[in-house]
Amino acid sequence: MRTAVLIVILAILAVFAWLNRFALMFPHTLDLGFIVYKGVPLGLILLLTGIAVSLLFYFWAGVRGLRAQADSAKLLRDMEALRASLDSAEGSRFQQLQAHIDNRINALGSGTSPDVTALNARMDALQRDVTLQLDQLDDYLKRKLG
């Protein structure tokens, strides 16, 4: 977009210079304070100075844009490195969690945990109690029904 605008402006200036070439080339006296030039095309000098300044600002804006893109790319690289380190840290936490879960499952499966032993004893007692109640209910029904 900037390039298109610059090309349009330079084209307009070229057309302006071509249409006014005799006025731009008209000789003038140029006084720089310490030296005086006679017969200098002052309009052409001003036009060329304006073109040079506009090109200078155009390239300055381009360099500034490149610096902004470089800063953005550096920030993206830093963010990617941070994401990778966070992913690895999260992976190690998941591995620790998996190891802990595996240890708990192995302890539950082998029955060596005090919680598991107490739970197994309680389940055995409840099973005996249910079996006893079912036997009593069976005996009661047999007596009543004959």
N, C-alpha and C positions, 0 to 999 in steps of 0.2 A: 504494500500500500504506500509506504514512504517512497519507494523507488518510483512508483507511478506518478505521485505528486511532484517529485523532483523533476522527472522528465517533462511533465506538463509545464511546470514553471520555467524550466530551461528552454522549452520550445517557444513559450510566449515571449521570453526575453530575446530569443534569437529573431523571432518575427519583429519585435519592437526595434531591435538593433538594425535589422535589414531595412525596415521602413524609414528609420531616422539615421541612416548611416552618414549622411552629410552633416547633420547637426552634431552627431557624436564625434566626427572627425574635425570639427571646426577648431582651429588653433586658438589657444588661450595662453595666458601667462600664469605659470604656477610658481608660487612663492612658498618655499619650505622654511623660511626664517633665516637660514644660513646660506641658501643658494636660491637663485631665481632661474627658472626655465622659461624660455619663450617659444611659442608655437607648439605647445603640447596639446594633444587631443584629450582635454579634461573629461568630457562625457564618456569617452571610451575607457579611460582609466577608472572612472567611477563605476561603470557597468561591469568591467572585469573584476574590480574589487568586490562588488556585490555578489557576483557569481562565485568568486573564491570563498567569500564568507559563507554563502549558502552551502557550498560543497563541504566546507570545514564543519559546519554544524550537522550536516547530513552524516558525515563519517563519524563525528563524535557521538551522535545518537545511535549509530550502528554499533560502535564499540561498547557503548553503555548497554545496549540490548544484549550483546554477546556476553558481557560480564554478568548481567542478570540471569541469562540462561546457564552460564557456568556455575553461578551460585545455586541456582535451582537444581542443576544436575548433582552438585556436591551434596546438597541437602537430601536429594533422593537416594544417593549412595549411602549416606549416613543412616537414613531411615531404613534402608534395606539391610544394612549391617545390624542395626538395632533389632529389626524384626527377626533376623536369623538367630541372633543371640537369645532373644526371648523365646523363639521356637525351640531352641536347644535346651534352654532352662525348663520350659514347659514339658519337653520330652523326658528330661531326667526326673521331673516331679511325677510324671505318669509312670515311669519305670519304678520309682520308689513306691508309689501307690499300688502298682501291680504286684510288687514283691510282698508288700504288707498283706494284701488280700490273699495272695497265694499262701503265705505263712499261716494266716488265720484259717483258710480252708483246709490246709494240711493238718492243723491242730484239731479242727473239728472232725475231720475224717478219721484221724488216728485215735481219737477219744482220750488223748493224754491231758487235755486241758481240764482244770478243776470244774469249770463251768459245764463242760460236756459230760463229765462224770456225774455231776449232780443232776443234770438234765436226764441222763440215761437212767439213773436210779429212780427219779421221779416218774419217768415214763413207765418203767417196769412196775412200780407200785400202782400206778393208775391202771395199767393193763391187768394186773392181778385183781384189783378191786372191781373192774368192769366184768372180768370173767366170773368172779364170785357172785356178783349181783345177777348176771345172766343165769348162772346155775341155780340160784335161789328162785329166780322168776320161773325157770323151767320146772323146778320141783313144785312150786306153788300151782302152776297151770296143770301139771299132771295130777295133783291131788284134787283139784277142783273139777277137772274134766273127767277124771276117772281113770 
